[in-house]
């Protein structure tokens, strides 16, 4: 009997020890989580201050640290987006793209993915150096803007995306015109005509349509197809009779034809603070 009691006593002691250990571990875990949360807040606050002070690289690093130290926090994805925006704001586009792609992969259900896609599209858009040589960034930005319009049609980002797509379309048409002019100067008449017709058929809403029609007038006249040349001259006159390009086409049929090529200059305005304003509620400090 005494041996049985002793065994029961041992069992009771073991159960008590295990319950105590579990309870203690739970308390320790709570304390650790509280400590991690405080550390995350401190890092986030420091990162936000550095961002306002203009130190983008250090700020982005601290936002990354805030995210990684407490990834379960609701502020972790916000920190990831902040890091991406900080890089974007200081023209570190490749770093911003990396952070955004990482965010989209790690937080597939986060509510601010529309903003992430828009910022990603802007990174590609503003990374366009010379679309005449490299269409990659232009086409990538167009794809992201189209994705926003499709997936988030009722957002402000969709409205902005439509506007940006119009600008991208202008630039794509500009590339076609650039190549067409090159063929024209090289006396490669058929390739030139094909490029100008492509602008007329596929980029009808761009600023290059008038010039494209004029170039068709000019090219057909040069190769002796006056009937085709007059056809496009009439088209230009019917739609753009008061334009400079119509006047230039009118001169094509005169011996004194001497037209100085009109150049369209377009500037890209950067308004990076507007992106910050769109997301300003997410960037407030944790204490507000």
C-alpha positions in Angstrom: 0.0 0.0 0.0 2.8 2.4 1.0 4.5 1.8 -2.4 1.2 2.5 -4.2 0.8 5.8 -2.2 4.3 6.7 -3.0 3.7 6.1 -6.7 0.5 8.2 -6.6 2.5 10.9 -4.8 5.1 10.9 -7.5 2.4 11.2 -10.1 0.8 14.2 -8.3 4.2 15.9 -8.0 4.9 15.3 -11.7 1.5 16.7 -12.8 1.9 19.7 -10.5 5.3 20.4 -11.9 4.1 20.2 -15.5 1.2 22.5 -14.9 3.5 25.0 -13.2 5.9 24.8 -16.0 3.2 25.4 -18.6 1.8 28.3 -16.7 5.3 29.8 -16.3 6.1 29.3 -20.0 2.8 31.1 -20.9 3.6 34.0 -18.7 7.1 34.2 -20.2 5.7 34.2 -23.7 3.3 37.0 -22.9 6.2 39.1 -21.5 8.3 38.3 -24.6 5.5 39.4 -26.9 5.0 42.6 -25.0 8.7 43.3 -25.2 8.7 42.6 -29.0 5.8 44.9 -29.5 7.5 47.7 -27.6 10.7 47.2 -29.6 8.7 47.2 -32.8 7.1 50.5 -31.8 10.4 52.1 -31.0 11.9 51.0 -34.3 8.8 52.2 -36.3 8.9 55.5 -34.5 12.6 55.9 -35.2 12.1 55.0 -38.9 9.2 57.4 -39.3 11.3 60.2 -37.7 14.2 59.5 -40.0 11.9 59.5 -43.0 10.6 63.0 -42.1 14.2 64.1 -41.5 15.1 63.0 -45.0 17.4 60.0 -44.4 15.7 57.5 -46.7 18.2 54.7 -46.5 18.4 54.6 -42.7 14.6 55.0 -42.5 13.9 52.1 -44.8 16.3 49.9 -42.9 14.6 50.7 -39.6 11.1 50.0 -41.1 12.5 46.6 -42.2 13.7 45.9 -38.7 10.3 46.9 -37.2 8.6 44.4 -39.6 11.0 41.5 -38.9 11.2 41.8 -35.2 7.4 41.3 -34.8 6.0 39.9 -38.1 2.7 38.9 -36.4 1.9 42.5 -35.7 -0.8 44.3 -37.7 1.8 47.0 -38.3 4.3 44.6 -39.9 2.8 44.9 -43.5 2.5 48.6 -43.0 6.2 48.8 -42.1 7.0 46.8 -45.3 5.0 49.3 -47.4 6.7 52.2 -45.7 10.1 50.8 -46.5 9.0 50.5 -50.2 7.6 54.0 -50.2 10.7 55.5 -48.6 12.9 53.9 -51.2 10.6 55.2 -54.0 10.6 58.7 -52.6 14.3 58.9 -52.9 14.5 57.3 -56.4 15.8 53.9 -55.3 13.4 52.2 -57.6 15.0 48.8 -57.7 15.0 48.6 -53.9 11.4 49.7 -53.8 10.4 47.1 -56.4 12.1 44.4 -54.3 10.2 45.5 -51.1 6.9 45.6 -52.9 7.3 42.2 -54.5 8.2 40.8 -51.1 5.2 42.5 -49.5 2.8 41.1 -52.1 4.3 37.6 -51.6 4.3 37.6 -47.8 1.0 39.4 -47.2 -1.3 38.1 -49.9 -4.5 39.1 -48.1 -3.5 42.5 -46.7 -6.0 45.2 -47.3 -3.6 47.7 -48.9 -2.5 45.6 -51.8 -4.1 48.0 -54.2 -1.7 50.7 -53.0 1.3 48.3 -53.3 0.4 47.5 -57.0 0.0 51.2 -57.8 3.4 52.1 -56.2 4.9 49.2 -58.1 3.5 50.5 -61.3 4.9 54.0 -60.5 8.3 52.5 -59.8 8.4 51.0 -63.3 6.9 54.2 -64.8 9.4 56.6 -63.3 12.3 54.2 -64.1 11.8 54.8 -67.8 15.0 56.4 -69.0 14.6 56.1 -72.8 11.6 54.2 -74.2 13.2 54.4 -77.6 15.8 51.9 -76.5 14.2 50.0 -73.7 10.5 49.4 -73.6 10.7 47.0 -70.6 9.8 49.5 -67.8 7.1 51.1 -69.9 5.4 47.8 -70.6 5.7 46.6 -67.0 4.2 49.8 -65.7 1.3 49.5 -68.2 0.7 45.9 -67.1 0.5 46.9 -63.4 -1.8 49.8 -64.2 -4.1 47.5 -66.2 -4.1 45.1 -63.3 -5.2 47.9 -60.9 -8.1 48.9 -63.3 -9.2 45.3 -63.5 -8.9 44.3 -59.9 -9.6 47.6 -58.1 -12.0 49.5 -60.5 -13.7 51.6 -57.8 -10.6 53.0 -56.2 -8.8 56.3 -56.7 -5.8 54.2 -57.9 -7.8 53.0 -60.8 -8.6 56.5 -61.9 -5.0 57.5 -61.7 -4.0 54.3 -63.5 -6.2 55.2 -66.5 -4.6 58.5 -66.8 -1.1 57.0 -66.6 -2.0 54.4 -69.3 -3.0 57.3 -71.6 0.5 58.8 -71.0 2.1 55.4 -71.6 0.1 55.0 -74.8 1.5 58.4 -75.9 5.0 57.2 -75.3 4.5 54.0 -77.2 3.1 56.0 -80.1 6.1 58.3 -79.8 8.4 55.3 -80.2 6.6 54.3 -83.3 7.0 57.8 -84.7 10.7 57.9 -83.8 11.3 54.7 -85.8 9.1 55.9 -88.6 11.0 59.1 -88.9 14.3 57.1 -88.9 13.0 55.0 -91.8 11.9 58.1 -93.6 15.3 59.7 -93.4 16.9 56.4 -94.5 14.6 56.4 -97.5 13.0 53.1 -96.4 9.6 54.1 -97.5 7.5 50.9 -96.9 8.7 50.4 -93.3 8.2 54.1 -92.6 4.6 53.9 -94.0 3.9 50.9 -91.9 5.0 52.6 -88.7 2.9 55.7 -89.4 -0.1 53.6 -90.3 0.3 51.7 -87.0 0.1 55.0 -85.1 -3.0 56.0 -87.1 -4.7 52.7 -86.4 -3.7 51.8 -82.9 -2.9 55.1 -81.2 -5.7 57.3 -82.4 -6.1 59.1 -79.1 -2.5 60.2 -78.9 -0.9 63.6 -79.8 1.0 61.9 -82.6 -2.0 61.2 -84.9 -1.7 64.5 -86.8 2.0 64.1 -87.5 1.5 60.4 -88.5 -1.1 61.5 -91.1 1.2 64.2 -92.3 4.1 61.8 -92.6 1.9 59.5 -94.8 1.1 62.5 -97.0 4.8 63.3 -97.2 6.0 59.7 -97.8 3.4 58.8 -100.5 4.1 62.0 -102.3 7.8 61.3 -102.3 7.4 57.8 -103.9 5.0 59.2 -106.5 1.7 57.9 -105.2 -0.1 61.3 -105.2 -3.6 59.9 -105.0 -2.7 58.2 -101.7 -1.0 61.3 -100.6 -4.0 63.5 -101.3 -6.3 61.0 -99.6 -4.4 61.4 -96.3 -4.1 65.2 -96.9 -7.9 65.3 -97.1 -8.2 63.2 -94.0 -5.9 65.6 -92.1 -7.8 68.6 -93.4 -11.2 67.2 -92.5 -10.1 66.5 -88.9 -7.4 69.0 -88.2 -7.7 71.8 -90.7 -6.4 74.5 -88.4 -3.3 72.5 -87.2 0.3 73.2 -88.1 0.5 69.6 -89.5 -2.3 70.4 -92.0 -0.4 73.5 -93.1 2.7 71.4 -93.5 0.8 68.8 -95.6 -0.6 71.6 -97.8 2.9 72.7 -98.6 3.9 69.2 -99.8 2.0 69.9 -103.0 3.8 73.2 -103.6 7.2 73.4 -105.2 8.3 75.8 -102.4 7.8 73.0 -99.9 10.1 73.7 -97.0 8.8 72.4 -93.7 10.7 72.4 -90.5 9.8 69.3 -88.5 7.8 70.1 -85.4 8.9 68.5 -82.3 6.7 67.6 -79.4 8.3 67.9 -76.0 6.8 66.1 -73.0 7.9 66.3 -69.5 7.2 63.8 -66.8 6.1 65.5 -63.6 6.9 63.7 -60.4 4.5 64.1 -57.6 5.7 61.6 -55.1 4.1 63.4 -52.1 0.7 62.7 -53.6 1.4 59.0 -53.2 2.2 59.6 -49.6 -1.1 61.5 -49.1 -3.1 58.6 -50.6 -1.7 56.4 -47.9 -1.2 58.9 -45.2 -3.5 57.2 -42.7 -1.3 54.1 -42.8 1.9 56.0 -42.2 0.9 57.7 -38.9 2.8 56.8 -35.8 1.5 54.1 -33.6 0.9 56.5 -30.7 -1.5 58.6 -32.7 
